[in-house]
Amino acid sequence: MQIVYIGLGSNLEEPRQQLEAALQALAQVPRSQLIGCSSFYSSEPLGPADQPRYLNAVARLDTELQPIELLDALQAIELDQGRVRKAERWGPRTLDLDILLFGEQSIDVPRLQVPHYHMHARPFVLYPLAELAGNALRLPDGRCLADLLAVCPAEGLQRLPG
């Protein structure tokens, strides 16, 4: 079993319901077990500013799947929830599921980069990850989550009540 952290994000079509439905779907991924989820956080969008705020969270999934098998399962969940992939990056979306960490593996293949690129500079990833995994978590390159948090202000990030 590998411990996997997955970033969840939505800013279209009832984001809270999108994240809750995604968590239910994650609990059904074969050969996997949903262990927990952080609080939900509201954050400013990356990219075009003329879009709604995002709702973000991080989930922990323990899985026997290989990284690309899990990626396929996550992309199927996104499609089931109305995700439309466009050429525009960082645009509005119903659901975004990203593999942030896959055990202690570093993965760099055309479809998947783990640790997720730029996660070290994204408060909407780091703060929910720390809530779920603890500040002592280490990335595959040895960096400690606490050190990343120290240089990533929570500007524009709001933890929502349960």
C-alpha positions as CSV (number, residue, x, y, z in Angstrom):
1,M,0.0,0.0,0.0
2,Q,1.2,3.5,-0.9
3,I,0.1,6.6,1.0
4,V,-1.1,9.1,-1.5
5,Y,-2.1,12.7,-1.0
6,I,-4.6,14.1,-3.5
7,G,-5.4,17.8,-4.0
8,L,-9.1,18.6,-4.6
9,G,-10.3,21.9,-6.1
10,S,-13.5,23.3,-7.6
11,N,-14.9,26.7,-8.4
12,L,-17.9,25.9,-10.6
13,E,-21.4,24.3,-10.1
14,E,-21.6,24.2,-6.3
15,P,-18.0,23.6,-5.3
16,R,-18.7,22.2,-1.8
17,Q,-21.0,19.6,-3.4
18,Q,-18.4,18.9,-6.0
19,L,-15.7,18.2,-3.4
20,E,-18.1,16.1,-1.3
21,A,-19.1,14.0,-4.3
22,A,-15.4,13.6,-5.2
23,L,-14.6,12.3,-1.7
24,Q,-17.5,9.8,-2.1
25,A,-16.0,8.7,-5.4
26,L,-12.5,8.5,-4.0
27,A,-13.9,6.1,-1.3
28,Q,-14.9,3.8,-4.2
29,V,-11.6,3.6,-6.0
30,P,-10.6,0.0,-6.4
31,R,-7.8,-1.5,-4.3
32,S,-7.7,1.8,-2.3
33,Q,-9.0,3.2,1.0
34,L,-9.9,6.8,1.7
35,I,-8.2,7.5,5.0
36,G,-9.2,11.2,5.6
37,C,-9.6,14.7,4.3
38,S,-8.5,18.1,5.5
39,S,-10.9,20.9,6.1
40,F,-12.2,22.8,3.1
41,Y,-10.4,26.1,2.2
42,S,-11.4,29.0,0.1
43,S,-8.7,30.5,-2.1
44,E,-8.1,33.0,-4.8
45,P,-7.9,31.6,-8.3
46,L,-4.6,31.1,-10.1
47,G,-4.6,32.5,-13.6
48,P,-7.5,34.6,-14.9
49,A,-8.9,36.8,-12.1
50,D,-12.4,36.9,-13.6
51,Q,-13.4,33.6,-12.1
52,P,-14.9,32.6,-8.7
53,R,-12.9,31.7,-5.7
54,Y,-11.8,28.1,-5.4
55,L,-12.7,25.6,-2.7
56,N,-9.8,23.3,-2.0
57,A,-8.9,20.3,0.2
58,V,-6.4,17.5,0.5
59,A,-7.4,13.8,0.9
60,R,-5.3,10.8,1.9
61,L,-5.8,7.7,0.0
62,D,-3.9,4.4,0.7
63,T,-3.7,2.5,-2.5
64,E,-2.3,-0.6,-4.2
65,L,-2.8,1.0,-7.6
66,Q,0.2,2.1,-9.7
67,P,0.5,5.9,-10.2
68,I,-0.9,5.9,-13.8
69,E,-3.8,3.6,-12.7
70,L,-4.7,6.0,-10.0
71,L,-4.4,9.0,-12.4
72,D,-6.8,7.3,-14.7
73,A,-9.2,6.7,-11.9
74,L,-9.0,10.4,-10.8
75,Q,-9.5,11.6,-14.3
76,A,-12.6,9.4,-14.6
77,I,-14.0,11.0,-11.5
78,E,-13.3,14.5,-12.9
79,L,-15.1,13.6,-16.1
80,D,-18.1,12.0,-14.2
81,Q,-18.4,15.4,-12.4
82,G,-18.5,17.4,-15.6
83,R,-14.8,18.4,-15.9
84,V,-14.0,19.7,-19.4
85,R,-10.3,19.9,-20.2
86,K,-9.5,23.1,-22.1
87,A,-6.3,24.5,-23.5
88,E,-6.5,27.3,-21.0
89,R,-4.6,26.4,-17.9
90,W,-5.8,27.5,-14.5
91,G,-9.3,28.4,-15.7
92,P,-12.5,27.6,-13.9
93,R,-13.5,24.0,-13.4
94,T,-16.0,21.8,-11.8
95,L,-13.4,19.5,-10.3
96,D,-9.6,19.2,-10.3
97,L,-8.0,16.1,-8.6
98,D,-4.2,16.2,-8.5
99,I,-1.8,13.6,-7.1
100,L,0.4,15.6,-4.8
101,L,2.5,12.9,-3.3
102,F,2.6,9.2,-4.1
103,G,4.5,7.5,-1.2
104,E,8.1,8.5,-1.4
105,Q,8.2,8.3,-5.1
106,S,9.4,11.0,-7.5
107,I,7.6,10.5,-10.8
108,D,8.3,12.4,-14.1
109,V,6.5,11.0,-17.1
110,P,4.5,12.8,-19.8
111,R,1.1,12.5,-18.0
112,L,2.2,12.8,-14.4
113,Q,4.7,14.7,-12.3
114,V,5.0,13.9,-8.6
115,P,5.5,15.7,-6.3
116,H,3.0,17.9,-8.0
117,Y,4.8,20.8,-9.7
118,H,4.7,24.1,-7.7
119,M,2.9,22.5,-4.8
120,H,5.7,24.0,-2.7
121,A,4.4,27.5,-3.4
122,R,0.7,27.0,-3.2
123,P,-0.9,27.7,0.1
124,F,-4.2,26.0,-0.9
125,V,-2.1,22.8,-1.2
126,L,0.4,23.2,1.7
127,Y,-2.0,24.3,4.5
128,P,-4.6,21.5,4.0
129,L,-1.8,19.0,3.5
130,A,-0.2,20.0,6.8
131,E,-3.6,19.8,8.5
132,L,-4.0,16.2,7.3
133,A,-0.4,14.9,7.3
134,G,1.4,17.1,9.9
135,N,4.2,19.6,9.5
136,A,6.9,16.9,9.9
137,L,6.0,15.3,6.5
138,R,8.9,15.1,4.1
139,L,8.8,15.3,0.4
140,P,10.7,12.7,-1.7
141,D,13.5,15.3,-2.1
142,G,13.9,15.6,1.6
143,R,12.3,19.0,2.1
144,C,10.2,19.2,5.2
145,L,6.6,20.5,5.0
146,A,7.2,22.8,7.9
147,D,10.0,24.6,6.0
148,L,7.8,25.0,3.0
149,L,5.0,26.5,5.1
150,A,7.4,29.0,6.6
151,V,8.0,30.6,3.3
152,C,4.5,30.3,1.9
153,P,2.1,32.8,3.5
154,A,-1.5,31.8,3.8
155,E,-2.5,35.1,2.0
156,G,-6.0,34.9,0.5
157,L,-6.6,31.4,2.1
158,Q,-9.5,30.9,4.4
159,R,-10.2,27.7,6.3
160,L,-13.9,27.0,6.3
161,P,-15.9,25.6,9.2
162,G,-16.8,21.9,8.9
